[in-house]
Amino acid sequence: MTELARQACEACRRDSPRVTPEEMETLKPQVPEWTVAEREGELRLERLFEFPDFAQALAFTNQVGAIAEEQDHHPALLTEWGRVTVSWWTHTIRGLHRNDFVMAARTDQVASGER
């Protein structure tokens, strides 16, 4: 388990700070397979996970949903045959918070079978 994945999410409010460019430089290498994308004017962390069939993609989606519920921090999940796209961002601040990087690291754990 990575140090980032061990961290807990903190409750966010509308005035919670977005990650700074300096924080991004530290956090992004800890989730190297994730991309930072701008969607609807908001930065998000995104990653595509591939599976041999729909059943395994759906099982992964459900596991990610479970960790999201545990932390009360919820991603966008697009489940298709053999693939799942996961997008993390913090809705209340309309951008990226440290929590999003924590949850990306935890999602990587699920994908690797560590959870």
Phi and psi in degrees as a GROMACS rama.xvg file:
@    title "Ramachandran Plot"
@    xaxis  label "Phi"
@    yaxis  label "Psi"
@TYPE xy
-77.452  159.918  THR-2
-58.7294  -40.9662  GLU-3
-62.4561  -41.4408  LEU-4
-68.1488  -22.6216  ALA-5
-75.98  -19.3491  ARG-6
-75.154  151.192  GLN-7
-95.3109  153.097  ALA-8
-77.0849  145.858  CYS-9
-103.634  150.756  GLU-10
-64.8547  133.488  ALA-11
-108.096  144.343  CYS-12
-120.596  173.303  ARG-13
-59.64  -25.4534  ARG-14
-96.4322  8.26545  ASP-15
-66.8482  144.04  SER-16
-77.1101  142.391  PRO-17
-75.8615  160.961  ARG-18
-65.1402  142.164  VAL-19
-84.8402  164.995  THR-20
-56.5786  -36.2461  PRO-21
-67.3618  -42.2758  GLU-22
-64.9007  -38.9931  GLU-23
-59.0999  -40.0169  MET-24
-62.622  -30.8351  GLU-25
-83.492  -40.3082  THR-26
-80.4753  -41.6608  LEU-27
-58.1095  -41.9392  LYS-28
-62.7699  -18.0049  PRO-29
-79.5262  -14.1374  GLN-30
-132.295  65.3255  VAL-31
-63.7819  -23.6295  PRO-32
-86.6617  -1.80028  GLU-33
-91.7259  145.511  TRP-34
-110.003  151.374  THR-35
-96.9826  120.358  VAL-36
-125.819  149.448  ALA-37
-100.687  122.914  GLU-38
-128.715  124.163  ARG-39
53.6279  37.2765  GLU-40
79.245  7.82976  GLY-41
-122.035  139.564  GLU-42
-78.3085  139.681  LEU-43
-138.716  153.455  ARG-44
-94.578  131.074  LEU-45
-134.845  146.473  GLU-46
-152.754  141.694  ARG-47
-101.27  127.94  LEU-48
-112.093  134.984  PHE-49
-112.61  145.249  GLU-50
-138.123  160.013  PHE-51
-74.186  -14.2241  PRO-52
-160.701  176.475  ASP-53
-68.9544  -38.6912  PHE-54
-59.3377  -43.1219  ALA-55
-70.9604  -34.8207  GLN-56
-63.8307  -42.2108  ALA-57
-67.4685  -39.4054  LEU-58
-61.8078  -42.5389  ALA-59
-62.5579  -44.9735  PHE-60
-55.1663  -44.7926  THR-61
-65.6915  -37.0373  ASN-62
-66.7432  -41.0202  GLN-63
-65.5944  -39.5305  VAL-64
-60.1622  -37.8457  GLY-65
-66.4209  -43.0149  ALA-66
-70.2726  -30.4969  ILE-67
-64.859  -43.2973  ALA-68
-63.5556  -40.3965  GLU-69
-57.6878  -37.2076  GLU-70
-100.271  -2.53982  GLN-71
54.0064  44.2657  ASP-72
-140.441  118.023  HIS-73
-118.788  132.483  HIS-74
-92.0027  175.072  PRO-75
-90.87  130.881  ALA-76
-124.912  123.722  LEU-77
-113.899  109.411  LEU-78
-102.999  125.031  THR-79
-131.258  176.018  GLU-80
-62.2591  115.572  TRP-81
77.4148  8.66997  GLY-82
-159.597  152.133  ARG-83
-136.734  128.295  VAL-84
-101.956  126.125  THR-85
-114.026  131.545  VAL-86
-126.928  122.242  SER-87
-110.514  132.712  TRP-88
-162.683  165.53  TRP-89
-102.656  111.358  THR-90
-60.0948  -41.2512  HIS-91
-65.415  -28.7309  THR-92
-106.457  0.565766  ILE-93
55.3614  46.8956  ARG-94
176.734  -159.999  GLY-95
-93.8248  135.676  LEU-96
-123.715  162.493  HIS-97
-52.3463  -36.1999  ARG-98
-53.4443  -36.5546  ASN-99
-65.3642  -36.3987  ASP-100
-71.77  -37.7946  PHE-101
-60.0081  -46.8755  VAL-102
-71.8498  -30.5904  MET-103
-64.0039  -42.2681  ALA-104
-63.6352  -39.6489  ALA-105
-68.1897  -35.2239  ARG-106
-64.6417  -40.2325  THR-107
-59.5696  -38.4048  ASP-108
-61.6071  -45.8632  GLN-109
-57.9044  -45.9721  VAL-110
-62.7309  -33.4052  ALA-111
-86.4394  -3.41252  SER-112
83.079  10.4499  GLY-113
-74.591  -20.868  GLU-114
